[in-house]
């Protein structure tokens, strides 16, 4: 009903994981911008990789599903 050729919605049951992940990704984004400003763009891959793993651990520690960190809510 809400999907079309231009947009598609996905259902997920881990509300806590999505909320924590969506908020936490902004910290990673700010850090990525700081790396750009410092001319250290080569480190962004490591930041994204390790940052996503830390978000997954945080979600799990707060009672959410760890796998949620690797989904679409944190792009």
C-alpha positions in Angstrom: 0.0 0.0 0.0 2.8 2.4 0.8 5.3 1.2 -1.8 5.7 2.4 -5.3 8.3 2.4 -8.1 9.9 5.4 -6.4 9.9 4.3 -2.7 9.8 1.1 -0.7 9.2 0.7 3.0 10.6 -2.2 5.1 9.1 -3.5 8.3 11.3 -4.1 11.3 10.4 -5.3 14.8 13.4 -3.9 16.8 12.2 -0.4 17.7 14.8 0.1 20.4 17.6 -1.0 18.0 16.4 1.4 15.3 16.2 4.3 17.7 19.6 3.8 19.2 21.2 3.1 15.9 19.6 6.1 14.2 20.8 8.4 16.9 24.3 6.9 17.2 25.1 7.1 13.5 25.1 10.8 13.8 28.1 10.7 16.0 29.9 8.6 13.5 28.9 11.1 10.8 30.3 14.0 12.7 33.6 12.1 13.3 33.8 11.4 9.5 33.4 15.1 8.8 36.2 15.8 11.3 38.5 13.3 9.5 37.7 15.1 6.2 38.6 18.4 7.8 41.9 17.0 9.0 42.7 15.5 5.6 42.6 12.0 7.0 40.0 10.7 4.6 41.7 7.3 4.4 40.7 6.6 8.0 37.0 6.9 7.2 36.6 3.3 6.3 38.0 2.1 9.6 35.8 4.6 11.4 32.7 3.4 9.6 33.6 -0.3 10.2 34.5 0.0 13.9 31.8 2.6 14.5 29.1 0.3 13.2 30.4 -2.6 15.3 30.3 -0.3 18.4 26.7 0.7 17.6 25.8 -3.0 17.3 27.3 -3.6 20.8 25.5 -0.6 22.2 22.2 -1.8 20.8 22.7 -5.3 22.3 23.7 -3.8 25.7 20.5 -1.8 25.7 18.3 -4.8 25.0 17.9 -4.6 21.2 18.9 -6.9 18.4 22.6 -6.5 17.4 21.9 -7.3 13.8 19.7 -4.1 13.5 22.9 -2.0 13.4 23.7 -3.4 10.0 20.3 -2.6 8.5 18.9 0.4 6.5 18.1 2.6 9.5 21.7 3.6 10.0 22.6 4.8 6.5 
